[in-house]
Structure formats: structure tokens, C-alpha cells
């Protein structure tokens, strides 16, 4: 699939892997919504993307906040004209043995990885289905999507869960030409 002329919203795109994905997409002609919780870093990343010759906008988004996610997807569509690609990349890592893992840390990690993927997917597919152009949703997995490691119970659980979500979205989205 060519990304030239498409619009991608990438969560966690102000730094790290998300920022690099945004740069590569931009270098291939894709317009970018830099979605991140860190406004200053997101603004800087969007400016870097615009310097590559494509449109970019900053979307301040806590992926665990339903209202912010819905508003962020709306802003992407308003600012860039559509949403063709969602890259659900936002994530954190907390390392601890399971007997010492706090429930608050478990819930925080699961909320960012799994709830965030659900909320951004739901908001994005509503636009993708309505536009009738299809689309693509990409979930960031890791070796932990298939394997387990000590000290990473919620991370491994979340990455396994994203595989299930991707399979459901692929089956439901197929009728609308939305891939996951």
C-alpha cells in the first residue's frame, strides 16, 4: 500500500518509535497527525514533519481518555481532511515481579496499551467506514505478542490482547475495506 497522499494518525508520535514511523510515512508523502500527551514534543515533531514537505498537525491525546480520543480523531479529520491510517503506538513499560506489581501500575499499563488501542480504533473506524475509502489500522506488537518474559506481566498480557483486537477488527473491517 502506498501512503502517498494518505492521512495517518500515529499515537505516541512525539518521540521514539512513533516519531520515526511518522518521519518514514512523511518521507513517503503521507500527511501526519502527531498524537501525543506531550504538547511541546508533539508540536516539535509536527514542525519536523512539515519541514519534510507534507501537512502535519498536533493532536494532544491521552489515549486512555475517551473524550480526548474522540476529539483528537475529529481534529485530525478537520485539520487534514480524513483519517486513512491509524498507528496505535502509544505505550509504556513497567517492570516488576508479579508479586510486587501494584494493581495501579497494572491498570495504567493495560489502559494505555489495550484501552487506548480500542478507543482510537473505534473513533478511527467510524470515520473510515463513513468515508467508504477503506483504511488500515496498525497495532504495535513486540516479541511479547507471542512470548512471555519475567517481570512484564501486564505488558505481555497487553501485547497478546492486541493480537485478538487486530483479528476482530480485520474481520469486522473487511466489509469496509479496513485492514488491521
Secondary structure, DSSP 8 states (H G I E B T S, - for coil): ---TT-EEEEETTTSHHHHHHHHHHHHTT-EEEEEES-HHHHHHHHHHHHTTTS-EEEEE--TT-HHHHHHHHHHHHHHHS---EEEE---------GGG--HHHHHHHHIIIIIHHHHHHHHHHHHHHHHTS-EEEEE---GGGT---TT-HHHHHHHHHHHHHHHHHHHHHGGGTEE-
